[in-house]
Amino acid sequence: MKKFSMAAAITAAAMIAPGLAAAETSNYMAFKGGITEVRDNHFDIAAGRVNSNYDTGYNVGLAVGRQYAQGRNFSVRTELELGYQEADINNHRVGGARQNDPDGELSMLTGFVSVYGNRDMDLIDGAVFIFGAGAGLAQVEFKDYGIEGQAALMDDDDISYGFHITTGLAFPITDALTLEGTYRYISIEDVKFRAVDGTSTEQRVESHNFMAGLRLAF
C-alpha cells in the first residue's frame, strides 16, 4: 500500500507537470487546524506488548503554494506544508488488561510536498471539491509512555517518511480569500523506537485529521 501510494503521487506529478508550465498561476499562503484521532498503536517491552489508545488531539499547519488554472472549472495546486499534531494517551493495555493512571503523549512534526486538484461543484453553489496527496518526512515522538507517577517505560523519537491523502470542500469568500474544510489521513511508515529497557519496536503511525483553514492569495 505504501509503495503504491508513493508511486501514484510521483506518477501524477509527472503527468501534470507539462500542463502546469503553461497555466495561469497565483501564489497563496494557508493556515489550518483542527482535531486529530491517532489510531491505536503499540510498543514492546521485555515483559510483553503494550497497546496504546489515544484521546482526541489537535493539529495545526502552515503552508505556501501555487495555484495553476487548468480551465474554467478546474485548477491544480502544488504546496509545501509544515504541520504539527499532538494527542495524549487515553489508556494502555497489557495482555488485554487496562492499566490504571496511564501516561504518555504522541506528537508529530510533519513536512509534506503536496499536489491538489480543485473542481467547481454543480450540486453545491460556490463550493469547490478538493482532492490531493503528498509525501514527506515526520519526526514522531513518544513521550513519557507508562504509568503516571512511575518511571517511563518508553520515551523516544524517530524521523521517518510518510504520506497523506486529503479531501474536502473549499468556499471562495473573495478573489483572494478562501475558506476550506478537509479530512486528511496521515501514515508515517517504518517508525523505529526503543523502550527504556532496550526493547525495540517498528511500526506504522497513522492518524485521521479533520481541519478547517484559510487560503490567502497574493
N, C-alpha and C positions, 0 to 999 in steps of 0.2 A: 504494500500500500504506500509506504513512504517513498520508495523509489519511483513508483508510478506518478505520485503527486508532484515530486520534484521534476521529473522528466516532462510532465504535462505543462508545468509552468514555463520551463525553458523553451519547449516547442512553440507554445502560444506566443511568447515574446518574439521568437524568431519570425513567426508568420506575420505579425502585425507591424514589425519594425519598418518595412518599406513604406507602408501607408502613413505612418506617423511622421515620417520625414517631410512629407508634403502638406500636412494638415495645418489648419489654423489653430494656433495654440494660445494658452493663457497659463499663468502661474498661480499657485494658491498656497495658503497655509491652513492646516486643520488642527483643531483641538477637540479631543474626545474623552469620554469617561463613562463609567457605568459599573455594573456588578459582574462578579466573576464566580463561577461554580467550578472549582477544581475537582476533577474526577478522583475517586478513591485510588490510592497507591499504597506502596508498602516499603519497608526497609527490613533488612535481615540483621540479626544479632546472633551471637553464639548460641543463645538459648532457643532460637527459632525465629519465625517471621512475625513482624508486627504490621498489621494492616491499619491504615490511617484514613479517616474520613474528615471532611472539612466543613467549617461554617461558610456561609456566603461571604465572599470577599469583595474587593473593589479593583478597578483598573483605570488607568489614565494614559493618555497618549498625545504626542505632538508629532505632526508630520508636515513635510513640504512636498509639493508635487507639481506636475504639469499636465494640463488637460489638452487633448487633441480632438478637435471636431472632425467627425467622420461622415457627416451628413446632417440633415435637418433634425433627426430624432435620435442620433446615436453619437457617443463620444467615448474616448478611451483616456484613462488617467494612468500615469506612472507616478510612483510615490516612494519616498524614503520616510520611515517612521521609527521613532523611539518610543517604547511603551514600558509600563511598569504595572504589575499586578501583585496582590498580596491576599492571603487567606489564612485564618487561624485554624488550628486543629479543633475538631469537634469531639472526636474520640479515637482512641487506639484500641485494637483488639488483638489479643494473643491467643491462638488456638480457639477462636470464636468467643472468648470471654472478654467483655468490655472492661477496660481499666478505668478506675476512678481518678478524677482530677488530671485529665490528660493535658499535656503542654506541647507547644510547638507552633511554628509559623513557616509557611512556604511563601517565598517571593520569587518573582521572575522579572528580570530586566531584559527586554527584547529589542532587537533591531531587525527590521524587515525591509526588503525591497519588494514592492507590490505592483501588480497591474490590475486595473478595474475596467469593466465595461459599464456604461451608463446608457440606459434606453428609456425614452419617454413612454409612460404608460397610458393606454387608451381608456382603461377601466377606471382609473383614479385621476381626475383632472389635476394637472400641475405636479403630479408625482413622477419621480424618475426611479426606475429599478436599477439596483446596483448588484453586480456580481464580480468577485475577484479573488485573487490568491496571491500569496507572497512567500518568500523564503528568506531565511537569515539565521542569526545566532541569538542565543539566550544564555544569560547567567542565571542558574537556578540555585536557590539557597534553601536548605532545610535547617532551620534554626531552633535549637533547644528542644528537639523531639524527645519526649519521655513523660515523666510524671511530675506534676507541679511540686516544687519544694525538694525534689531529689536531683541528683546529678543527671545531666542529659545523657541519653543513650546514643543519640546521633546529632551531630552539629557539623555540617559540611556543605560545600557548594561545588558546582561544576559548570563549565561552559560547553555547550553543545549546539548542534544545528537543529533546525526545525522548519515548520511551515504553518501557514494559516489559510483557511478558506472563509470568505466573508460574503454576506449577502444582506440586503436591506432596501430601504427606500430613502430617497432624498427629496426635499421640497425647497426649490429656489424661493427665497424671500425677496431679494433684489437681484440685479445683474451681478453683484459682487458677493452676496452673502447667501449661503445655502445651509439649511438645517438637514441633518440626516440621522436616521436610526438604523442600527445594524446589529446583526448576530455574527459572531466570529468563533470558529473552532480553531484552537491552537494545539499543536502537537510538537513537543520537543523530544527528539529521538536520542536514544543511547546515552541517557544521563547516568553518570557514574558517581557514586558517593560511598563513603566509608563510615561505619559506626565507630563509636568511641573505643569499642573492644577490638577494632581492626577488621570486622566482617564487612565485605564489600557487597554492593548491590548495583545492578544496572537495569534501568527500565525507561519506559516512555512516560513523560509527564504531560497530561492533557488538561485542557480547561474549556468551558463554554463561557462566552462573554457576550453580554448584552449592553450595547453602548449607544449613547447619543452624542452628537457633536456638531460643530460648526465649521464650514469651509469659507475662507475669505480669499477671494480672487484679487490679484494685484498685477 
